[in-house]
Amino acid sequence: MIAKRALAVVVFLSTALLAAGSWVPATAQGLIRDAEIEHTIRTYATPLLRAAALVPDDVDFHLVKGPELNAFVARGQRIFLSTGLLMRAEHPGQVMGVIAHEIGHITGGHLARLEGAISDAEDQALIGSIIGIAIGVLSGEPGAGAAGTAKAQEIAFKNLLKFTRTQERSADQVAVDLLDQTRVSARGLLEFFEVIQDQELLHRSRQDPYAITHPLTRDRIAFVEDHVSKSRYSDAGIPSALKAEHDRMRAKLAGFLDPTSKTLGDFMADDTSVASRYARSIAYYRDANLAEALPLIDGLIAQMPDDPWFQELKGQMLFENARGSEALPYYRKAVELRPNEPLLRVGLAHVMIELDGPGMLENAEAHLKQALRRERYMPLAWRLAAITYGRNGELGLSALSLAEYNLLTGHPFDAMGQAQKAMRLLKEGEPAWLRAQDLFATAERQHKKNRKN
């Protein structure tokens, strides 16, 4: 059992598979949410998804916080992109190439097949370990058994990588087809492969996850090179608006994730581009220097008054510096400009709850309901909903919201308690009571699973 479990861990961490539908990165850096960046990714992906006959709203995108190059898919049509990949991509075509490739894994049904390959690899390793141990016992040399065990695991892992290489080649074919159908150059995908090829020259411990999880061969690069040489869209340009969104995305990520000194060094004061001023305003805000941050964001708002993301950022700057009443109109303006963005509505509701002025609690509740109608998997939204229901005396709905919150944040035992409380306070048989019952059952299963592990 030790050998089988060991291989399973190696495979899970090395390939970043999400066969179980969840992922905890080895670096424990987690996921981040940002409405603007998610909007940019959707702008890249929507034409590709439609060309693949997928419903764009059925595919979820997640941002993984971390400097590494990485991208992968999970069950439920979920695509994960690391912030490191987005920040290192020089233009939208490179990101679109990666997304097209990951869509190829979805349309090819590769996850389901990969689970079987992992199971086979584990079985090979287990059998090899048993044989290795037997050799050590019979020969009287434990080292011989250890060598046999290690060799078996190596063979199993190589067989698994051979399987994934076949899948990668299949996903490449889908990717270039999708790029052609959407009239996007495959040069971006080729450029990204060239970066990965350089990674493969490094020791495994220094490689980015993408180089390990998407094993590259010279044949794969030659295939994309050949496609670029023949495709009528290889010299297709990228719209300037898309380039501007890409520059802003990279600037925003740098502002929020890089050390302030690095951001200010990379985006110099004499660079008056929108992206540069955006990055610098965020960096100063993170450094609690509103005297420098506010003039920069004010200048951007004056230049582009109908940009919801600039409005949101100024609201965030003010709100997080105890200036909620000043922040409120900026959050309202952001929601007015992008009413279908659930994250913006949650931000506005948060300000209203904190201010707690006349009518604000009711308005906050309405915004939270609209946000959760569009997306249920927002822990902060459920926590804020619990507050609004509690203050309004709707204790059953408050407990139900806390059950949702605790389940999403990985606290199934607490979710069980809140779900039980909700069932006691709500009317039996009504939709909210039935939801509490479902939450309790789900949380109980998760709690039992956690205890076993």
C-alpha positions, 0 to 999 in steps of 0.5 A: 500500500505504501508504494501505491499511495506514494505514486498517487501523491507523486502523480497528483502533485506532478500533474495537477490533476483534478480527478476529484474535482478539487485542487489544493496547490502544493504551494498552498497559494490558492485561488484569487478572484478579480472581476476585470481579469476574469472578464478579460479571460472570458473575452479571449475564451468565448470565441474559442469555446463557441467554435468548439461547440461548448456553451461559454457560460458552462465553462468556469475559469479560475485564477491560481495565485503563483509565479509558476507557468501553469494551466490545466483542466478539471471535471465540470469543464473548469479551466485553471490559469496561473497568474504567473502564466498571465503575467509572462504572456507577452500578448493575448495570442499566447494566452489564447493558444494555451486556452485553445489547448486546454479546451482540446482536453475538454472536448477530447474527454481526456480527464476521464481517460486519464483517471484510468491511466492513473489507476493502471499506473498505481497498479503497476507500481503496487505489483512492482513493489510487492515483487521488489519486496519479495526479491529483497526477502528471498535474496536477503538483501533489502537493497535489492527490494528497494531498487526493484520498487523504485524501478517499478514506480519509474516504469509506471510513471513513464507509462503515464507520461507516455499516455499524457503525451498522446493526449497533448498531441491530440489537444494540439490538433484541436487548438490549432483548429480552433485558432483557425476557426476564430481567425487567431494566429497560432504563433502565440501557441508556438511561442509559448511552446518555445518557452516550455522547451527551454524549461525542459532543459532545467532540472525537474525541481526547477521546471514550471508545472506546465513543463511537467504536466504537458510533456513537450516533444520535438514532434509537437513543436514541429506540428505547430510550426508546420501549421503556422507555415501553412495557416492563412491566419498566421499573420493575423493581427490582434485588435488593439483593444484586446492588446490594451486589455492584456496590458492592463491585466498584466499591470493589475496583477503586477500591482497586486502581486509583486513587491511595491518596489518591483512594480514601481521599478518596472512601471516608471513614472515617466511612462504615462500609459494607462497600464503603467499608471494603473500598476503604479496606483495599485502599488501605492495603494498597497503601500498605504500611500493614498497621497500618490495612489488617488491622483493616479486613479483619479486621472484614469477615471477622468480619462475613461469615466465609463470604465467600471474597473477604475471605479471599483478600484477607487472605491476599494482604495477608499473603503479599505481606508475607512472612508466608506461613505466616499467609496459608496458612489464609486461602487454604485457606478461600477455596478451601474456600468457592469450590472451582471458582474456578481463580484461588483455587486458583492463589493457594493453590498459589503460597503452598504452593510458596513455603513448600515444607513437607512435602507442600505441593509435592504439594498445590500440584501437585494444585491447579494441575492442577484449576485448569488443567482448568477454565481453560488460559489462566493464565500464572502457573499454568503457571509455577508448574506448571513449578516443581512439576514441576521440583522433583519431577524431572519435567523433561519436564512442567516444560519443557512447562509453560514452553512453555505459559507462554511462548506465553501471554506472547508469547514464541513463540521461547522456547516453541519451545525448551521444546517441543523440550526437552519432546519430547526428555524425554517418551515419544513418542506419549503425550498430553504429548508430542503436546501439546508437538508441537502447542505447537511448531507453534503457536509456530513459526507465531507466531514466523514471523508476528512476524518478518514484522511 
